[in-house]
Amino acid sequence: MIEFRKTVIRLLIRFLLAGMATWYGRYLIVTAETEVMDISRLFAAMLCFVVAALVVAPQLLSFVVDVTGGVFGGGFGGKSRPFYRLAADKRARGRYQEALVELEKIVDEHPQEVEAYLEMLAITMSDLNDFEQARAICLRGKKALASRADRELVASAYRRGKAGV
């Protein structure tokens, strides 16, 4: 989720820069002399449009890959993103144990996926009120996750849930 948010922010910044380049290119075209073909202004305007496209294209492609899971579901570099929709649908229908099973599958396949641990904690604490199972999930996540920030995130979510916040 954090990576997705960063990608969206980068995309918005690039759209802002591309918008400025496009606006300037349009300004150059509008102010070009109509009777005398001002080739240099038209060339500069076209260059602004190309720069705008090149500024946005890489980040837009990254956003599309993040949202769709990559080409043919594999993403770039062989890293695939887990599919949370099944678990979310089951949780929304009140089938909490089945949602936990789906999230367990994600954790088995992607042990470094912090979102799965956070979702499992949310279900066990807020929906099932099973704090023993939540504690086991927290300990499992802290043991499996390589990133210190991710481990702290899981521990913090457990503490907040236990405190009722």
MARLUMVO-853509 format. One record per residue: x, y, z of N, C-alpha, C in turn; residue in three letters. Coordinates in pm, whole numbers, padded with zeros to 5 digits, always signed. Layout:
N
XYZXYZXYZAla
...
***
This chain:
165
+00080-00119+00000+00000+00000+00000+00085+00126+00000Met
+00194+00121+00077+00281+00237+00085+00346+00263-00051Ile
+00391+00157-00118+00452+00172-00250+00351+00227-00350Glu
+00228+00180-00341+00122+00228-00430+00100+00377-00409Phe
+00096+00420-00282+00077+00561-00251+00192+00645-00306Arg
+00316+00596-00290+00432+00669-00344+00423+00681-00495Lys
+00379+00573-00561+00367+00574-00706+00263+00677-00749Thr
+00151+00685-00680+00047+00782-00714+00098+00924-00695Val
+00171+00949-00585+00225+01084-00560+00325+01122-00669Ile
+00413+01029-00704+00510+01057-00812+00438+01085-00944Arg
+00333+01008-00970+00257+01027-01093+00192+01166-01095Leu
+00135+01208-00984+00072+01340-00978+00174+01452-00998Leu
+00293+01437-00939+00398+01537-00958+00437+01544-01105Ile
+00452+01428-01167+00490+01427-01309+00379+01485-01397Arg
+00252+01460-01361+00143+01520-01437+00146+01672-01424Phe
+00182+01722-01307+00194+01866-01288+00304+01924-01378Leu
+00421+01858-01378+00530+01904-01464+00493+01895-01612Leu
+00429+01784-01649+00388+01768-01789+00283+01873-01826Ala
+00196+01905-01732+00095+02007-01758+00157+02143-01784Gly
+00262+02174-01707+00330+02302-01728+00398+02304-01866Met
+00464+02193-01903+00529+02187-02035+00425+02197-02146Ala
+00311+02131-02129+00206+02136-02230+00148+02276-02241Thr
+00127+02340-02127+00074+02476-02128+00170+02569-02202Trp
+00300+02557-02175+00397+02643-02241+00401+02614-02392Tyr
+00393+02487-02428+00389+02452-02570+00267+02511-02639Gly
+00154+02506-02572+00032+02564-02629+00048+02716-02642Arg
+00108+02778-02541+00133+02922-02544+00219+02957-02666Tyr
+00323+02878-02690+00411+02904-02804+00335+02894-02937Leu
+00244+02798-02946+00167+02783-03071+00070+02898-03089Ile
+00002+02936-02982-00098+03043-02991-00033+03177-03025Val
+00086+03201-02972+00151+03330-02995+00239+03331-03120Thr
+00246+03221-03192+00328+03217-03314+00262+03304-03420Ala
+00345+03367-03501+00295+03450-03610+00224+03362-03712Glu
+00105+03401-03750+00028+03318-03843+00066+03345-03987Thr
+00100+03468-04021+00132+03498-04159+00271+03447-04195Glu
+00363+03462-04104+00498+03413-04127+00512+03287-04043Val
+00537+03176-04105+00551+03050-04032+00672+03061-03940Met
+00645+03073-03813+00751+03083-03713+00792+02941-03674Asp
+00878+02882-03756+00916+02742-03742+00984+02717-03608Ile
+01067+02808-03565+01139+02785-03439+01042+02777-03321Ser
+00938+02861-03321+00839+02855-03213+00759+02726-03219Arg
+00719+02688-03340+00643+02563-03354+00728+02442-03316Leu
+00855+02445-03351+00945+02336-03313+00960+02330-03161Phe
+00976+02447-03097+00988+02452-02950+00860+02402-02884Ala
+00745+02436-02942+00618+02389-02887+00608+02238-02898Ala
+00648+02184-03013+00644+02039-03032+00739+01971-02934Met
+00853+02031-02910+00949+01977-02815+00889+01975-02673Leu
+00813+02078-02638+00747+02082-02508+00648+01966-02495Cys
+00574+01936-02601+00478+01826-02596+00549+01691-02581Phe
+00660+01675-02650+00737+01550-02640+00793+01534-02498Val
+00847+01643-02444+00901+01638-02308+00790+01603-02209Val
+00672+01661-02226+00559+01631-02137+00524+01483-02142Ala
+00522+01426-02261+00490+01284-02275+00598+01197-02211Ala
+00724+01235-02230+00834+01156-02174+00841+01167-02021Leu
+00795+01278-01966+00795+01295-01820+00690+01205-01757Val
+00575+01192-01820+00464+01117-01762+00473+00967-01790Val
+00520+00929-01907+00511+00789-01952+00571+00687-01854Ala
+00694+00703-01805+00749+00598-01717+00670+00578-01589Pro
+00629+00689-01526+00554+00676-01401+00414+00624-01425Gln
+00354+00661-01538+00222+00609-01572+00229+00459-01595Leu
+00333+00413-01662+00352+00270-01683+00370+00198-01549Leu
+00447+00256-01459+00467+00198-01326+00335+00188-01251Ser
+00252+00291-01262+00121+00290-01197+00033+00179-01254Phe
+00030+00166-01385-00051+00061-01448-00004-00077-01406Val
+00127-00096-01400+00183-00225-01358+00144-00254-01213Val
+00151-00154-01125+00112-00174-00985-00035-00212-00972Asp
-00119-00144-01049-00263-00168-01038-00301-00303-01098Val
-00244-00338-01211-00286-00461-01279-00205-00583-01239Thr
-00095-00564-01168-00013-00679-01130+00089-00714-01235Gly
+00104-00630-01335+00207-00654-01434+00155-00726-01557Gly
+00241-00740-01653+00207-00808-01776+00190-00956-01746Val
+00077-01012-01783+00045-01153-01761+00049-01190-01614Phe
+00024-01095-01525+00014-01122-01382+00146-01141-01310Gly
+00257-01132-01381+00385-01157-01316+00459-01033-01272Gly
+00421-00918-01324+00492-00796-01291+00633-00797-01349Gly
+00707-00692-01325+00843-00686-01373+00936-00749-01272Phe
+01042-00809-01317+01140-00870-01228+01090-00998-01164Gly
+00983-01056-01217+00932-01181-01165+00858-01167-01032Gly
+00838-01045-00983+00768-01025-00857+00620-01008-00886Lys
+00540-01096-00832+00397-01082-00849+00337-01024-00722Ser
+00227-00955-00735+00158-00897-00621+00048-00993-00579Arg
+00028-01007-00450-00079-01096-00405-00217-01040-00438Pro
-00311-01129-00443-00448-01096-00481-00533-01092-00355Phe
-00570-00973-00310-00642-00955-00185-00794-00954-00201Tyr
-00842-00947-00323-00986-00928-00344-01069-01041-00284Arg
-01023-01166-00296-01100-01278-00240-01116-01263-00089Leu
-01007-01231-00021-01014-01214+00124-01103-01096+00161Ala
-01093-00987+00087-01174-00869+00117-01323-00898+00095Ala
-01355-00969-00012-01495-01004-00038-01551-01094+00072Asp
-01473-01192+00114-01520-01283+00219-01536-01210+00351Lys
-01446-01118+00380-01459-01039+00503-01583-00951+00497Arg
-01608-00891+00383-01725-00804+00368-01855-00882+00385Ala
-01855-01010+00350-01974-01095+00365-01984-01158+00504Arg
-01888-01126+00591-01893-01180+00726-01836-01319+00740Gly
-01768-01368+00638-01707-01501+00641-01560-01484+00679Arg
-01539-01454+00808-01408-01414+00857-01305-01527+00853Tyr
-01346-01646+00889-01251-01759+00888-01204-01788+00747Gln
-01296-01780+00651-01258-01803+00511-01164-01693+00462Glu
-01188-01569+00506-01098-01458+00471-00959-01482+00527Ala
-00954-01533+00650-00824-01564+00711-00752-01673+00633Leu
-00826-01772+00584-00764-01879+00504-00703-01820+00377Val
-00774-01729+00312-00722-01665+00190-00596-01584+00222Glu
-00598-01513+00334-00481-01435+00373-00363-01525+00411Leu
-00392-01640+00470-00287-01738+00500-00220-01785+00373Glu
-00299-01805+00268-00242-01846+00138-00147-01738+00086Lys
-00186-01612+00104-00100-01502+00059+00030-01501+00139Ile
+00020-01518+00271+00139-01518+00357+00230-01636+00322Val
+00171-01752+00291+00252-01868+00253+00328-01842+00123Asp
+00262-01775+00029+00323-01748-00101+00414-01626-00099Glu
+00379-01526-00017+00452-01399-00009+00480-01368+00138His
+00577-01432+00199+00600-01413+00343+00641-01272+00383Pro
+00687-01191+00289+00729-01054+00320+00618-00952+00299Gln
+00497-00997+00271+00385-00909+00242+00319-00863+00372Glu
+00354-00743+00416+00307-00691+00545+00157-00668+00545Val
+00099-00634+00431-00044-00606+00425-00127-00727+00467Glu
-00081-00847+00432-00155-00967+00469-00159-00984+00620Ala
-00046-00961+00686-00043-00971+00832-00135-00866+00895Tyr
-00133-00745+00841-00217-00639+00896-00365-00671+00879Leu
-00401-00725+00764-00540-00765+00741-00582-00878+00834Glu
-00493-00975+00854-00525-01085+00945-00543-01033+01087Met
-00458-00939+01128-00474-00880+01262-00607-00806+01274Leu
-00643-00732+01171-00769-00657+01174-00888-00752+01187Ala
-00886-00861+01113-00998-00956+01119-01004-01023+01256Ile
-00890-01072+01304-00893-01145+01431-00927-01056+01549Thr
-00883-00930+01546-00909-00844+01661-01044-00773+01652Met
-01074-00712+01538-01198-00632+01532-01320-00714+01497Ser
-01305-00817+01414-01421-00895+01372-01445-01017+01461Asp
-01339-01088+01497-01352-01212+01575-01326-01194+01725Leu
-01265-01082+01763-01226-01058+01903-01143-01173+01960Asn
-01057-01227+01877-00971-01339+01919-00829-01285+01933Asp
-00797-01238+02051-00668-01173+02073-00553-01273+02085Phe
-00584-01397+02120-00479-01500+02123-00431-01532+01981Glu
-00526-01546+01891-00490-01571+01751-00418-01449+01694Gln
-00463-01330+01732-00398-01208+01685-00254-01202+01736Ala
-00232-01242+01858-00096-01243+01914-00008-01340+01835Arg
-00063-01457+01802+00013-01556+01724+00047-01500+01585Ala
-00047-01429+01524-00023-01368+01393+00085-01261+01405Ile
+00077-01181+01509+00177-01076+01532+00317-01137+01547Cys
+00327-01240+01628+00458-01304+01648+00509-01367+01519Leu
+00418-01428+01444+00458-01487+01315+00508-01381+01219Arg
+00436-01269+01214+00477-01160+01126+00610-01101+01166Gly
+00629-01081+01296+00756-01024+01344+00873-01118+01315Lys
+00845-01248+01315+00950-01345+01287+00980-01355+01137Lys
+00876-01343+01054+00891-01366+00910+00937-01242+00834Ala
+00895-01124+00877+00923-01002+00801+01069-00960+00817Leu
+01132-00928+00705+01273-00890+00707+01291-00742+00743Ala
+01197-00660+00701+01208-00516+00723+01172-00480+00867Ser
+01257-00403+00929+01232-00359+01068+01106-00272+01072Arg
+01089-00187+00972+00972-00100+00966+00844-00183+00957Ala
+00846-00290+00877+00729-00377+00865+00700-00448+00996Asp
+00804-00494+01064+00785-00561+01193+00723-00465+01294Arg
+00772-00339+01294+00717-00239+01384+00571-00207+01350Glu
+00541-00207+01221+00404-00180+01177+00309-00288+01228Leu
+00350-00413+01219+00268-00524+01267+00251-00516+01419Val
+00360-00491+01490+00354-00481+01636+00266-00363+01679Ala
+00277-00252+01610+00197-00134+01641+00048-00161+01617Ser
+00017-00229+01507-00123-00262+01478-00179-00355+01586Ala
-00099-00449+01632-00143-00538+01738-00169-00461+01868Tyr
-00076-00371+01903-00093-00293+02026-00216-00204+02019Arg
-00236-00139+01904-00354-00052+01888-00483-00133+01897Arg
-00484-00250+01832-00603-00333+01835-00632-00386+01975Gly
-00528-00420+02046-00546-00471+02183-00595-00361+02276Lys
-00549-00239+02251-00590-00126+02334-00730-00078+02298Ala
-00779-00125+02183-00915-00086+02140-00918+00045+02066Gly
-00804+00090+02014-00797+00216+01942-00835+00195+01798Val
***
